[in-house]
Amino acid sequence: MRLNPALMGCVACAAMLAVAPTRAQTPPAKAGSPPTSAAPDPAYDIAKRAFDALPEADRRAIQESLIWTGDYKGVVDGGFGRATRAAIVAYARRANLPPDGALDEKARAALVAMAASARTAAGFTAVRDARSGVALAVPMKILTKRADTRTGSRWTAANGPASLETTRTSEADGDLNARFDKLKDSTPTRRVTYKFSRPDFFVVSGEAGGNAYYTRVARGSGATGPVLRGFTIVYPVGAKNMEAIAIAVANVFDPFPGAKPAAAVAAAAPVTPGGGAPSVAATPTPPPPVRRAAVVATAVNIGGDRALTSIGACDEPSIGGKPARLAKRDDKTGLALFEVAGMGGDALAATASGATEGDVLAFFITANATRATGVALAPGALLGGGARVLAPVDETGPGGVVFDRHGALAGLIGQRMAPTRVAGITPQSAWPLISTTALSAFIAPAILPAGPKMEAPATADIAARATKSLTTLSCLR
């Protein structure tokens, strides 16, 4: 888990991270007197040495697990600070363990198992949100309903006000500072409990209408200029389970996945390791690297300035080189419907195949790093009752079309890990096949009416029909 600089603003830990530890008052030092040092704390030093001796993965696992037990409200960074020790002591007292700030192997295993049960109960699942482009985790068993918003996605609870919402906007619609200025001050309807701003992100948390909220917004580069991405989590004040989940979400949230190396994020973190008091980073954060559009999948023109494909997250999508807007997505199949103004071209024209076995022909766009190089034909066969297709499909194959030997559409190629090339050639491999039934259920009205089988046409005739409707899906990489 990467270090998250914005966690310091969460509702539960704002006071801890925003205020330096309270110290007993002492008389002012006389002029010229040497500075006084903190009194030695042998117990703390012993616990720190024991913690630091553990592998980094174990240190992070302890901090992450203590979030789920409700004891730790800081950054998961593997560092030992006063907050980490206090969390270990608090947990140990409840578990009838020695409250010395150290956990033996058996105690660590029990702690990790307890946290794993809490994560499972919440359905805490990593998500790459295609609408906003952010990476985060969502408690799917608590926030069970998902809906598209104008600028991102929203997950809500079936009962109650708990919600998690992602956003993505162009900075031309309001820059980062203006957004922060709108949220940073208390109003008659909300009480701001914490606020923090840096040139590339801000955090605001507080309470409103009996609910706690935490908002983070970050600036990064997009294809047409700076973009702002963020998330807000809302839950009832006093809901301890949601308080822990909010901290866990903040620890894994990544507004621009892959855009900034972990070392740069660590340098920019305005907190000391292990959950200590805030400090100003000595090393400035370098600007994120320039990102360019790359062809990542095949898209099918279905008419009406719409295109269909199978894709995960896609930053700044374009279809055939034109800006595209995600109109609909099915997380189960990976199907995504895009709207493309002025798309034009030839729409897919085919009847639905009922084949569940036999030979098929797969067609998909091939590409180098930045542009399409052609359309590939990959002979293959249906497997698993038509659930998969075995064919030499390239990494840009998802979204490609699969026809049976009668020239009817068997489905679209689904998502999977890209195959490993052998001597520059893609070997035969099994890919998910999204059936025509699933396609018709996803698109209303259905575009693929069932039709009678025809005499087997020539491969060239099928290819001519298939390739006219294929185009590229590009995303920022």
N, C-alpha and C positions, 0 to 999 in steps of 0.2 A: 504494500500500500504506500502510495507516494505521500510525501509531506504536503499538507494543505495549509497555505498561509492564511486562509480566511476563517478557519475554524474558531479562531479567537473571538469571533463575534457572536457565537451561538448564544441563545437566550440563557441557557443554564449556566454557561461558564463565563459570561461577559464580565461579571463583577470580579471573578477570580483573576482573569487575564488583564483586565483594564486597570486594576489597582495594585500597586506594589504591596508586598506583605507588610502588615502593620508591625511596627517596632516600638519597644518601650521607649518613653521619652528619656533623654539623657541631657545633662547640662551641655551647653555649647562648648566646643573645644577652644582652648586659648589660641591666640594668634601664634603661629610657628609650631604648634604642636603637631606631631606626626599623626596621620589618619589612623583611626581605630579600626580594627578588623573584627569580623564577626566571631563570636565565641565558638570554639571547636565543638563539634557534635559527633562524638565517636559512634553513636548508634546509626546516625545517618551515613557516615563514611563506610561503616561495615556493610550496611544494606546496599549502598551504591556499588561497592566493589563486587558484591555477590551478583547484583543485577548486570553490571557491565561484563562480567565473566561469561554470561550466557551468549549463545549465538544470536545474531541480530534478529533472525526470524522468531526466536523464542521471546526476545524482548518486545518486539512489536505485537506478538500474539497476546502477551500479558496485558499491554495497554489496550488493545482492541477488545479483549474479553472484559476488562474492567469497565469499558464503556457500556457494554450490554448488561452488566450487573448494576449499573447506575452509580458506580463509584468514581469513574474518571471522566473528566469533561475537557480534555485537552487534545493535543495533536498526537497522532500515532507516528512517532518518529524513532522509537527505540532508545531514546535518551532518558536518563534518570534525573528527574528534578523533584522539587518538594511536592508538587501535585501528584506525581506518580507514586512517591512513597506514601503520601496521605491516602491515596486510593487503595494501595495494597494493604495498609493498616486497617482501613475501614472494612474491607472485604474480609480480612483475616479475623477480625473481632466477631463478625457475624457467623463465620464458619468455624468458630472455636479453635482458631489456629494462633500460634504465638504472634502477637502484634508488633513484630520487630522490623517490619518493612521488607522481609525476605520470604520467598516461597520456595519450598523444596520441590523436587520433581513430581511427587504425588499430588501436592497441592496445586501445582501448575496444571497438571492434567485434569484435575477436577474443575478448575476454573475455566479452562478452555472448553471442556465438555458442557458446562453450564451455559456459556456464551453461545455455543453452537446450537443448543436447544432453543435459546431465545431467538436466534437468527432464523432458525427453521420455522418456529412458531409465527414469526412475522412474515415469512416468505421473502426475506431480504435477497433481492435478485439484481445482479448487475445488468444495466440497460444502456445501450447506445441509442439515444433518442434521435430518430431520423428527422423529426420536425425542427429541433433546435440545434442538433449537432453535438450536444454535450454528452458526456459519459457520467453516469451516476448509478446509484442503486435505489431500488424502490421496494418498500415492504408490501409485496403483492397480496398477501393474505389480509392486510389491514386496509390498504388503499386498492380496492378491488375493481374500481371502474376507471377506465381510461377514455379520454376524449381529446380530439384535436382542438387547439385554440388558434386564434389568429396568428400568434407568434411562437407557438410551441405545443406542448402537451400538458394535460392535467390529469393526475390520478387522484381520486377521491374515495372516501369511505362510504360504504353503503348506508351507514347510520352515523350521524355526527358531522362536525365541521372539519375534521382532519383532511388535509390535502397537500399535494406536492405538485408544483407547476414549474415548467421550464419555459424559457423565453429566448428569442433571438430577434434582434432588430438591427437595422442599419444605424450607425451613429449619426447619419444625416437626419434621422427622426428625433434626435435629442441626444446630446453627447453625455459622456459618463458623469461629468461634474454636474450637469443640469439634473440628471436623474438622481444623483446623490442629494442635491439641494432640496429636491421635492420630498425626500423621505427622511432626512436626518433629524428633523425637529418634531417635538411632540405637538399634538393638536388636541382640541377638545374631545376627539374620538379615539386617539391613540396615544400611548405613552412609550416613547423611545427609551430603551434601557441600555442600548449600546450602539455606537457608530464608529466606524473606522474607514479611512479613505487613503488610497495610494494612487499613483498615476494610472495604474493598469487595473485596479479593481476597487470595490468598496463593499462593506458589510454593514447592514443595519438590522437590529433586532429589537423587539419590544412586545407590547401587549395591546390588544384592541378588541373590544366587545367580548371579553372573557376568554380570548384566545391568545396564545403566544405565537409569534412569527419570527422567522429568520430569513433574510434576503441577502443574496450575494449576486453581484453583477460584475463581469470582467470584460475588458476590451481586448480584441485581437484583430488580426487582419483577415479580410475577405476578398473575394474576387473583384469587387467594385469599390473597395475602401474599407475603413474600419467597421467592425460589427461588435455589438454588445450581446453577450450571452450570460444567462444567469438562472437562478432557481429561487423559489420561495417555498418554505414548508410552514404549514399552519396546523396547530393542534390546541386542544383545550388546556388552559393553564392548570398545572398540577398533574397532568397525565404523564406519570413517570416513564411509562414504556415509550411514549412518543418522544419524550425528552431525550432518552437514550438513542432512539432511532434518528432524531434530528442531528445529533452529534456524529453518529455513524455515517449518515448521508454526507455531512460536510467533510468528513475525512476522506471519502472516496470521490467526491465531485471533481470533475475535470472539464472546464469549459471549452478547452481547445485540445482535444486528445491528439497527442503526437506533435503538438506545435512548440512545446517548450521542454527541454531536457530536465530531468529530475534535479540535477545539480543546480540549475538556474532557479528552480522553484525553491529549493532549500535556501539558497542565498537570499531570496527575497522574503523569506518568512519573517514576519514581525513578532515572533515569539521565541523564547529560549527553549532549547530541547527539554523534553520531559514535562512540559506544561508549566513553565515558570512565568515570570512577569514579562510584559512586552518590552522589546528592545528594538532599536532601529538597525536594520541590516547594514553592515559596512560595505557590502558589495552590491552595486547597482544591478538591477535586473536587465539583462540584454534584451533587445527587441526580439519578438518571435521571428523565426525564419520565414522567408517568403514562400508562400504556398502557391502551387500552380494546378490548373485543371488537368486531370488525367482520366482517360477512358477506363472505367471500372466494370462495366457490364453492358449487355445488349438490351435495347429497348425495342418494343414493337409498336408501330403506329396503328392505332385502332380507330382513327378518324375523329372528327370533331375537335381537332387540336388537342388530342389526348394520346398518351403513350403508356404502355404497360411494361413493367419489368419486375425483377426480383432482386432486392437489394437491402442491405442493412442501413446503417447511418450514411448520410451523404451530405457533405457541406457544399453549399452553393451549387445545387444540381443544374445541369444543362443537358438538354436532349437535342442531339444533332447540332450542337453548337449554339442553341438558343436557350435563354434562361427558362427554367422550368419551376413550377410550383407543385409541391406534393399535395395532392387533393385527398388521398385516401391510402391507408396502409393496413395490411393484415399481418400482425406479428407472428401468427402461427405458420403461415406459408411463406412470408417474406414478400408477398405481392405488394407492389406499390403502383399507384395510378398518379401520373403527372399531367398537369395542364401546361401546354406550351403555346403561347400566343403566336399565331402565324406559322404554325408548324408545316401545314401543307403536306405534300407527298402522297404516296400510295398507302391506303389503309389495308390491314390484313383482311383477306377474303378467303374463308375456308369453312368447311363443315366440320363438325365435331366427330372425332373417331371414337368408336367404342372398344378399340383394341386393348387387350390387357397383356398380350404377349406377341412375339413376332419381331421381325426386323423393322427398324425405323431409320429415319434420316434426321439428324440434328443440324440446325443452322444457327450460327452465332457470329458476332463481330469479333475480328481479331484486331489487336492494337499493339503499338509500342508504348513507350512511357507517356506520350502526350496525345497521340492521334490514332485514328482507325487506319488499318492497313488492308482491310478487305473483309469478305464474308467467307467463313469456313464451312465446309460440308463434312460432317462426321457420321459415317454409318455406324449404327449401333443396334441394340436390342432392348426390349422391355423386360424388366425384372419385377419380382414381387407383386404380380397381378397388376402391373402398370404403375406401381408406385415409384419406380426408379427406372433410369435409363443408363445402360452401359455403353459408353462411347468415349472417344478421345476428345473430351471437351476442355478448352483452355480456361484460364482464370477469368476471362471476360465473357464466359459462356452463360452465366445466369441471366435469365430473361430471353434467351434464345428459344426458337420454336422447334418442335419435334413433330414430324409428319410420319404417318404410317405409309406403307407401300401403295396404298390406294389413293394417296394424295390428301388424306383427311388429317386434321390437326389432332395430335395425341396429347399435347400439352406444352407447357413452358418449362425450361430448365430452372430448377430451384437453386438455393444457396447451399454451399458447402465449402470446406477448406480447399484452397487451390491445390491441384495435384502437383507433385514434384516432377519436373521434366527430367528425362533421361536422354543424354546426348542431344539436348535441344528439342526433343520430341515429346509430346504429351501422350502418355500411355492410356490404354483403356481404363476407365474408372467409373464407378457407379455414382450418379448424381440424382438427387431428388427430382421427381417429375410432378409438376403442378398440373393436375388433371383439368380437362375442359369443363368438368362439372364444377370444380372449384373456381375456375375463371368466370363462368356464367353466374355463380353465386356472388362473386366479388363485384361484378360490373352489372349495373342495371340501366337499361334493359340488356338482356343477354345478347352478345354479339356473335355467338357461335351456335347457330341452330343445328340440330342433328340432321344428318342427311344420309341417303343410301350410299353404300360403297360403290365406287366406280371401278371400271377395269383398270388394272395397274398402269398408271401413266409412266412415261420415261422419267428417269431421275432428273434430267435437264428441265423437264416441264415443271416438276415439283420445285426445283431450285429457283426457277424463274419467278414462280408465284411467291415463294417464301422470302427471297432476298429483297424484293421491292419494298416490303414493309419494315425491314430492319434498319435500325439506326443506333446511335451511340448514347450511352449515359455517362456523363463526365462529372466528377466531383473534385473538390479541392483536396490535394494530398501534400 
